[in-house]
Each structure stands twice: as structure tokens, then as C-alpha cells.
């Protein structure tokens, strides 16, 4: 995707002036929906641009208004936090699909800062660690993430399959496939 296309997506969403967290949530949901359409048509770069635009809107509104930690039971702040997590997870999945391992590790790590017990974030990061060639300890980190993910979601077949890929690679076996779904 060209820089101009990414700039166009950001420009479209920047035309809407956000005055409160609820408006940011609404706009970020719209960006997520657009990103999901792109994801389904396998346009992962464009999907990432939409997801990042949604994240930018949420962060900007949050920095001016109510931080999640102070929000307590506030429904809008809770919705914003859940949406930020979803956008980070979707961004990580797009990076995995595009074999951009370091970006996937970063996005999944951001998701884990929001929810340290997110099995999906651990799966995405574990998958990225599995295939990243930039990390000497990638397989060990992948295994740690996937073991934690399997404890959180013991019946998840995708996590089990990825853990097997890691264990096979650690023992010198094959390296398996990349896949998943966006939520």
C-alpha cells in the first residue's frame, strides 16, 4: 500500500473532530469495521491503516479526557479499552498474515499491556516469535507465550497446533503454517 493511500485513510478520519471519548469510540468502531472489510478481502496493509487510525483516535481522546485506569465502571471507558484491545489484536493478526513478525510482536505486546491474559495476543506474539529471524531467543519466547495461552484457553486448537510447531522447530523438525482469524 502506498503512503498516499494510508494518508488518505487517516485524512478521512481526521476530518471528524472528536470532542469526547464516546465520539472517539464511535469513530474507532467505524475504522475497525472498515479494517475488517479489508482484512476479509486480504488487503492486510489497508486493514492495518484503518486499525491504526482507530487506535490514534482512541488515544487522542483518552489523553484529553478519562484514562482507562481511572474510569472504573464507566461504560464508555470500558468500551474504549475493549475496542483498543481488539484493534491491537487485529493489527497483530494482519502483521502475522503479512509475515511482518517484528510489527506483530509489537502490536501483540501492546495488546498484552491492555490485557496481560489475552490468549489471542499471546498466540499472535508467539506465532511471530516462532518465525522471526531477528531474535536468537524467539523460539523460547514463542513457547513461553504459547504455554501461557494454552493455560488461558486450554481447548483452543490453534494454540495447540502453534505450540506443536514451536516444539517441532526446537527439536529440529518442520516449521508449519501461518493462519488465524480477525475479531
PLY file of the C-alpha trace (Angstrom):
ply
format ascii 1.0
element vertex 183
property float x
property float y
property float z
element edge 182
property int vertex1
property int vertex2
end_header
0.00 0.00 0.00
1.32 3.40 -0.86
1.95 6.09 1.72
-0.64 8.19 -0.11
-3.34 5.55 0.47
-2.51 5.35 4.18
-2.53 9.16 4.38
-5.92 9.19 2.63
-7.41 6.86 5.24
-6.02 8.97 8.08
-7.23 12.15 6.37
-10.78 10.80 6.02
-11.00 10.09 9.73
-9.21 13.27 10.77
-11.96 15.33 9.16
-14.19 14.40 12.09
-13.48 16.49 15.19
-13.76 14.33 18.30
-14.92 16.14 21.42
-15.42 13.26 23.83
-14.46 9.66 24.42
-17.82 8.34 23.13
-17.27 10.05 19.78
-13.77 8.56 19.60
-15.20 5.10 20.33
-17.81 5.53 17.60
-15.21 6.66 15.08
-12.76 3.92 16.07
-15.55 1.32 15.65
-16.14 2.64 12.17
-12.42 2.39 11.41
-12.39 -1.17 12.80
-15.36 -2.15 10.61
-13.61 -0.74 7.52
-10.44 -2.58 8.52
-12.35 -5.83 8.91
-13.73 -5.48 5.37
-10.17 -5.01 4.10
-8.95 -7.98 6.16
-11.62 -10.25 4.70
-10.55 -9.24 1.19
-6.92 -9.98 2.19
-5.86 -6.32 1.95
-3.90 -6.51 5.20
-1.95 -3.28 4.71
-5.10 -1.23 4.24
-6.71 -3.01 7.21
-3.73 -2.05 9.38
-4.11 1.57 8.26
-7.75 1.56 9.39
-6.97 -0.17 12.68
-4.14 2.26 13.45
-6.40 5.19 12.62
-8.92 3.89 15.15
-6.17 3.48 17.73
-4.99 7.03 17.12
-8.48 8.42 17.67
-8.90 6.48 20.92
-5.51 7.53 22.27
-6.06 11.17 21.40
-9.44 11.25 23.15
-8.09 9.35 26.14
-5.15 11.70 26.54
-7.55 14.65 26.70
-10.17 13.00 28.85
-10.59 9.92 31.03
-7.71 7.46 31.31
-8.85 3.83 31.44
-7.28 3.20 34.84
-9.32 5.98 36.46
-12.52 5.11 34.66
-13.54 2.25 36.94
-17.04 1.20 35.94
-17.55 3.89 33.32
-19.15 2.06 30.39
-17.67 4.31 27.71
-14.14 3.93 29.08
-14.64 0.16 29.30
-15.86 0.07 25.69
-12.85 2.16 24.63
-10.44 -0.20 26.38
-12.07 -3.28 24.81
-12.02 -1.63 21.39
-8.36 -0.69 21.76
-7.57 -4.30 22.63
-9.50 -5.55 19.60
-7.77 -3.06 17.29
-4.35 -4.10 18.59
-5.21 -7.80 18.16
-6.47 -7.22 14.63
-3.36 -5.21 13.77
-1.15 -8.02 15.11
-3.09 -10.60 13.08
-2.64 -8.55 9.89
1.08 -8.34 10.54
1.20 -12.10 11.06
-0.67 -12.68 7.80
1.81 -10.39 6.02
4.80 -12.09 7.70
5.83 -8.82 9.37
6.99 -10.55 12.52
8.51 -7.64 14.43
5.43 -5.47 13.87
3.24 -8.37 15.01
5.33 -8.75 18.16
4.95 -5.03 18.88
1.17 -4.97 18.27
0.58 -8.11 20.31
2.76 -6.66 23.07
0.61 -3.52 23.09
-2.48 -5.73 23.38
-0.88 -7.53 26.33
-0.34 -4.18 28.06
-4.11 -3.74 27.91
-4.91 -7.34 28.92
-1.98 -9.45 30.11
-4.22 -12.54 29.97
-5.28 -12.24 26.35
-4.83 -15.69 24.83
-5.17 -14.19 21.34
-2.39 -11.67 21.96
-0.16 -14.42 23.32
-0.96 -16.57 20.28
-0.17 -13.76 17.82
3.05 -12.84 19.60
4.02 -16.49 19.98
3.41 -17.09 16.29
5.50 -14.03 15.39
8.32 -15.10 17.71
8.23 -18.52 16.03
9.05 -17.14 12.61
11.07 -14.00 13.42
14.65 -14.35 12.28
15.73 -11.25 14.22
15.62 -12.94 17.61
18.01 -15.56 18.88
15.61 -16.48 21.68
12.48 -16.33 19.50
11.50 -19.98 19.86
11.91 -19.89 23.63
9.76 -16.75 23.84
7.24 -18.29 21.46
7.00 -21.38 23.62
6.54 -19.33 26.81
3.77 -17.24 25.21
2.02 -20.28 23.77
2.21 -22.25 27.02
0.57 -19.34 28.85
-2.02 -19.02 26.07
-2.79 -22.74 26.32
-3.36 -22.38 30.06
-5.77 -19.49 29.42
-7.57 -21.26 26.56
-6.95 -24.99 27.07
-9.35 -26.09 24.32
-8.02 -23.76 21.61
-6.81 -25.98 18.75
-4.93 -23.15 17.03
-2.83 -22.52 20.11
-2.11 -26.24 20.47
-1.12 -26.50 16.81
1.22 -23.50 17.03
2.79 -24.88 20.20
3.46 -28.13 18.33
5.11 -26.15 15.51
7.38 -24.44 18.05
8.26 -27.72 19.76
9.00 -29.30 16.37
11.21 -26.39 15.37
13.01 -26.52 18.71
13.77 -30.18 18.12
14.85 -29.53 14.52
11.58 -30.51 12.78
9.35 -28.69 10.27
8.06 -25.17 10.67
4.31 -25.29 9.95
1.83 -22.78 8.53
0.64 -19.32 9.45
-3.08 -18.56 9.83
-5.88 -17.23 12.01
-8.99 -15.08 12.15
-9.76 -11.48 12.91
-12.24 -10.50 15.61
0 1
1 2
2 3
3 4
4 5
5 6
6 7
7 8
8 9
9 10
10 11
11 12
12 13
13 14
14 15
15 16
16 17
17 18
18 19
19 20
20 21
21 22
22 23
23 24
24 25
25 26
26 27
27 28
28 29
29 30
30 31
31 32
32 33
33 34
34 35
35 36
36 37
37 38
38 39
39 40
40 41
41 42
42 43
43 44
44 45
45 46
46 47
47 48
48 49
49 50
50 51
51 52
52 53
53 54
54 55
55 56
56 57
57 58
58 59
59 60
60 61
61 62
62 63
63 64
64 65
65 66
66 67
67 68
68 69
69 70
70 71
71 72
72 73
73 74
74 75
75 76
76 77
77 78
78 79
79 80
80 81
81 82
82 83
83 84
84 85
85 86
86 87
87 88
88 89
89 90
90 91
91 92
92 93
93 94
94 95
95 96
96 97
97 98
98 99
99 100
100 101
101 102
102 103
103 104
104 105
105 106
106 107
107 108
108 109
109 110
110 111
111 112
112 113
113 114
114 115
115 116
116 117
117 118
118 119
119 120
120 121
121 122
122 123
123 124
124 125
125 126
126 127
127 128
128 129
129 130
130 131
131 132
132 133
133 134
134 135
135 136
136 137
137 138
138 139
139 140
140 141
141 142
142 143
143 144
144 145
145 146
146 147
147 148
148 149
149 150
150 151
151 152
152 153
153 154
154 155
155 156
156 157
157 158
158 159
159 160
160 161
161 162
162 163
163 164
164 165
165 166
166 167
167 168
168 169
169 170
170 171
171 172
172 173
173 174
174 175
175 176
176 177
177 178
178 179
179 180
180 181
181 182
